[in-house]
Amino acid sequence: MTFSTATRLAWPACASLSLGGCAISPSLPLFGAAFPDWLFCIAGGVVATVIVHRALGRRGLRGALSPLAVTYPALTAIFATAAWLIFFAH
């Protein structure tokens, strides 16, 4: 098999694999507009992180999560992923 034959066979295979992502996007209709599911999960992750921030602040344990610039985005990602798995996993 020459390089050109292999290339001609590889292009359709790559195209068919990349078209697998062209399915219907997961979205929720809200007030007449379709919002993606991940948007709600991120918003819930931010709200949960704010709740953790306030709870740790009241107990004086906010320093336990240092560095905060790394910890709070990580907490948001964990909460958003958990919300996705709980509410939207198919």
N, C-alpha and C positions, 0 to 999 in steps of 0.2 A: 504494500500500500504506500503510495507516494504521499508527500506532504500535502499536495493540493487535494487529493482524495480524502485524506483525514480531515482537512479543514472543511471541505464541503459537507462531510458527515457530522462534524462537531457543531456547526452553526445551527442546524435545526434542533439538535439536542439541547444546546444552551438556550435557544429561544423558547422551547417548550418548558424547560425548567423555570425560566424567569417569568413565564405567564401564569404560573401557579399562584402568584400574589395578586392576580387580577380578579379575585373573588369579590363578592359584595362586602363592603367595609362594615365593620360592626359600629353601628351608630344608634342613637336614641332620638326619636322625634320629640322635640320640646318646643312649645310655642310656635309650631309651624316650621322650625328649622331642625336639621339633623346634626346633632353634635356627636363627635366621636366618643366612644366609651372611655378611652384613656384620659380624656379631658376631665371627666367626672372623677376618675380615680386619682389624678394628680391633685385636684381640688380637695378631695377627701384626705389625701396624704398630707397636704399643707395644714388643713384644719387639725388633724390628729397630732402633727408635730407642734403646733401652737399649744394644744392642750398639754402635751408632755412638757413643753417649755415652761408653761405657767405652773404646772404641778411641781416640777423640780425647783422652780424659783421660790415657791412658797415653803418648801422644805429645806431650802438652802443647799441643794445638791446640784445646782447648775454647773459647777466647776468639774463635776465628775464626768461630764461629757466633752471634755476639751480634746482637741481644738473644735470649737463650735462651728467654724466655717466648713469643716468636713463632716461633722456629726449630724447637723441638721439636714443637709441635703441627703445624707445617707438614710436618716430616719424617714424623710419624705419619700424616698424611693422604696423603702421597705413597706411603709404603710400603703403606698399607691399600688405596689405589686400585690400585696395581700388583698386589697380591695378588688383588684382585677381578678384574682384567683377565686375569691369568694363569690362575687356578683356576676362576672362576665365570662368565666371559663366555660367553654363548651365541650 
